[in-house]
Structure formats: structure tokens, C-alpha cells
Amino acid sequence: MDADRRAAQRRRRHAGPGWLGLSPHRRATILATLAVVVAGSALTVLPLPFAWLLVGRAAQGVGLGLTALMMGVAGTTSPRSAARP
């Protein structure tokens, strides 16, 4: 119960998409972000009308904007000794 309360406090402290990296479903979140980028890339490659190109580019922007989440996850899951030169 105490661990749940601490996890909720950590989530409240972090504003923006960083709280996604604190959830217990980190892997699913990262895979969903990559799926958004791939779907956006597919929309931009296909010969579709211009509106679909804009939708694809927007999806790429959202997905790549969340890559900061992956950096946060890597920082919290990698061992401290590996981070030092």
C-alpha cells in the first residue's frame, strides 16, 4: 500500500508525458509510440492525398516527440555503473 502511494506521488510530480515512463506498462507504452511513428511513416510514403500526408507527418511528430520517454526509461532501468565513462 505504501509503495502504491509513493508511485502515485511520483506520477503527480512529473508533468507532461514523463509520467508514462513511470507506469508499470513501460514496454507497452514504448511499443505503442513506435507503432505511431511507423504508421505515420507509412502514411507519408503511400501515394495518398495531401491531407493524409499531413496526418502522417503529425503522427510522426507525436511519436518522435515521445522519444524523450524512452530516454527517461533507459536512465531509470540501466545500471549506474554502465552510465559512467
Beta strands, then each sheet from edge to edge (+ up, - down):
end
